[in-house]
Amino acid sequence: MDSEQLRFFQCLADTKNFTRAAERMSISQSAFSRSIQRLEEELGQPLFDRKPRSVELTEVGTMFQSRAEQILLIIEDTKAEICDDGQSGRIRIGAIPTIAPFFLPNLLRQFSDQFPKASLIVQENTTDHLMKCCKQGEIDVAILALPVTARYVEIESLFDEELLLVLPEKHPLSKKKKIKLTDVKNCPFVLLDEAHCLTDQISSFCRQRSILPVAVERTNQLVMVQELVSLGHGVSMIPEMAQKLDRGSGRLYRQIEGVKPKRTIAAVWNPYRFQSRLLREFRSFLHSYCETFVNDK
């Protein structure tokens, strides 16, 4: 048994298909199948139930999967610790879609300028997926919006961010400088789909004030929310970082009068994984960057 076999096993457990797993690992299907077969022969137990077009882990396979994950993480952490010079190495960064395109590019650019030997890999996904990756050691740090309910992770708040009301340029409320939440209680809302935490944050803020936003349209991208608002399909709430970079036309941004809707941006990581000097440098840099980012109005 070697680490390559364990990686093949993990890939097959993830894809549940020999063809897709072999393609992902850049190996012929026959060679991939032989490797899995040799692993099963060594263990003396089948790890997968073969079906016509897919595979499923057996009970033994499920138990072995947790062990394989631990072994591969130990190997990866050991290599990282041996090569840890504080300047080179890989940092895998995750961020949710309502943060990644507005917050990460300049952060990555500035960090790369100071640490040119570092390799930065970005994954953009929903909170649930990023938390799973974080716990499994597939990413080193996730940047997302609270709340986070996952256990066994370290959570550090970075800054609070206001959510701004966005409405069509010719909306009846566009001439008002101060808009109350009650002013838009009968307006149709354009929101992200329910997989995005921003939708929960908007809905929760409104419900706490006895207002139920009626979503007439949902989309997967924040930029599409902005464009639909410009077309007069409804109003919405947009994070301030997205408003800062908005160069589009046909829409206006206003603050909500009174208690303002906000979200808290945080960094999350797995404290049980090896924390390289480079990763610690990144987290320190992240804090400094956030101070500048928040003050850059």
N, C-alpha and C positions, 0 to 999 in steps of 0.2 A: 504494500500500500504506500502510495506517495502523494504529495500535495497536488499533483496534476490530476490524479484520479479523483481526489476529493473535490476539486474545482469542477471536473466533468459531472460528478454526482450532483453538486449544488446547481449547476446549470440545468440539468435534466429535471431536477425537482422543481425548478422555477418555471421552465418552459412547458413541461409535461409532454414533450414531443421530441423524439430522437432527431428528426430532420432539423428542426429549428435549433436545438441545442448544439448539434454538430456545426451548423452554420455560424452560430454565435461564437463558438470556440475555434473557428477556422480550421476544421479538421474533417476528413472524410467521414461519412456516416458509418461505414464499416469499421474504421479504426476506433471511432467513438464507441460503437456498440461493443467491440471487443474489450475496451477498457472497463466499461461498466460490468460486463460479464465476468472479467477477471476479479473485479472487486467483490462481486457477489460470491464467486467461488471461494475467495479467500475468507470471507466472513461465514460461508456455509449457509447463508440465508438469502432469499430474494429480497431485494430492496424496493422493487417496483412491481406493480401489477400491470402486465402488458394488455392493452386494449387495441382494437383495430387502428385507431388514429391518435391515441394518446396513452399516457402512463399515469399511474397514481402511486404514491408512496404506500408501501405496506406498513404494518405496525412497527416492524423492525426498522424499516426505512425512515419512519418519522423519528424514532429514537436516535438513529444514526445521524440524522440531519443536524440535530442539536450539537452532537459531538463534533461533527465535521466543521460546523461554524466556529466552534471554540478553537479547534486545532488551527484552522486557517487564520483566524484572528491573532492567535499567538505567534504564528509564523510571520504574519505581516507586521505586527507590533515589534517583534524582535529585529527584523530587518530595519525598520524605521529607527529603532533605538540605537542600533549599531552605526547607522549612517547619519545620525542627528548632529548636524553642525550649526544649526540655527540660521542657515542661509539658503540651503538647497533642500529639495524635497517636494512632496505633493500635499496640497491642501484641497480637500473636496468640500465645496460650499453648496449648501442647499438654500433655496429661498422660494417663498410663495409667489405666484404670478402678479399679485398686486404690490409687490416690493421689488422683485428682481430687475425689471427693465428700468426702473426709476432710481434705484438706490445703488445697485451693484456696479454698473460700468465704470463710473469714476473712481469708486473705491478700489476696484481691481486694478485699474490703470495706475493709481497712485502707489498702491502696495507693490506692484510689479516694478515700478521705477526704483523703489528702495530695496527690493529683494529680487533682482533680475534672474537669479538662479532658481527661484521658486516656480513650481508648476501649479497653476490654479485651475481647478476643474469645477464647473458650475452645473448644478441640477435644479431645474425649476419644476415645482410640483405643488400639490395641495399639502396642507398641514399634516393630515393623517399619513400620507405617503412619506413625507420627510421625517416624521417622528419614527416611523418604522425603520427607515434607512439609518437614522441616527442611532437607534438602539442596537441595530445589527452591525454597526461599524462601517456602513457603506458610504456615509458622509461624515466629515469631521466636525462641522458646525452648521447649524441651520439658523437662518434669519427669518423670523416669522412674527405674527401678531398674537398676543395673548388673548384669551386664556389657552393654556396647554395643560391637558389633564394627564399626560403620560407620566409614569413613575420611572425612577432610577435614571433620571437625566438631570443635568445642571441647567438652570434657567437664570439668565441675567438680563434684566430690563435695560434697554439702551436709551430710548426716548419716547415721549408721547407725541402723537401726531393728530392734528385736527382733521376731521372729515368735512369737506365743503359741499354746500348745495350747488349742483350744476343744473342749469335750466336753459331752454332755448333762448336765443337772442331776442326774439320777439314775444316771449312769454308775457302774459299780463302782469306778472310780478317783477319783471326785469327792471322796471324803473324804481322799485323800492330799494333803498340802501340797506334797510334792516328788515329781515324776513324772519318771522316766527315759524316754528315747526307747524303750528296749527294752520298757517297760511297754505301749506301744501298737503293738508290731510286728505283732500279730495282729488289731488293730482295723481295721475297714473305714474308708476315708477318703472324705470328700466334698471334691472339688477343683474348681477352675475348669477350663475346657477348655484344650487344649494351646496355644491361641493366646496365652494369658496367661503372662507370664514368672514369675509367682508360683508356678505349678505346677512349672516347671522348678527353681526355687530350693528348693522343698520336697522334690522328688524327689531332687535332687542332694545335699542335706543328709543325707537318709536313706540314700542309696546309699553315701555316704562312710563310713557307720557300719554297712554291711552289712545294711541294712534296706530292703526294697522295699515302699513303701506301696501297698496294694491299693485302687484307686479304684472304689468301687461306684457312684458317681454323679458326674456332671460338670455344671456349669452355667456361664453366662456372667456371673453377677453375684455379687459377694462377699456381698451381703445374703442371697441365696438359699442360699449355703453355710451361713451362720449359722443360717438358719431350718431347713434340713434337719438340721443338727446338733441343734437343739432338739427336733426330732421323733424323734430317736433313730436317724437313718439312718447315723451314723458320727461320726468325729472329724475335726478338720482343724487347720490352722495359719493364724492370722490376723495381719496386721500390727497392731502396737500402735496405730497411728493409728485403725484401724477399731474396735478394742476401746474406745478412749477415748470414742467417740461411740455405742457400742452401748447402747441403752436397752431392748433386748428382754429376754425372760425365757426360762427353760428351758435356759439354757446357762451354763457356767462357764469361766473362763480361768485357765490355770496356766502358769507358766514351766517350760521344760524344764531339768532339773537337769544340771549339767556344762556342756559347750560348748553355747552357745545359738544357735539358728538366727537369722540376721540378714540384712538386705538393706541395700544402700547406695543412698540416694536421691541423684540427681545432676541437674544442669541441663545441657542440651546445646543448642548453637546453631551456626549456620553463620558462621564468622569471615570468609568471603568476601563476605558481604552487608554493606550499610551498617549500622553500629551507631549508632542515634540516641542522643542524649543521654537521651531518655526511657527507651529500652531499657536503657541503662547504669544509670540510676536504679533501674529495676525489678530488675535483677540485684543491685544493692547492697542494695536493700530486702529482696530474697529472702533474702540471707544473714542480715540482722538478724532477720527473721521466723523463720528456722529456729532460731536460738539460743533464742528465746523458746518456740517450739513444742516443741523437745526438752526444755527444762527444765520445761515445764508438765505435770507428772505428775498 
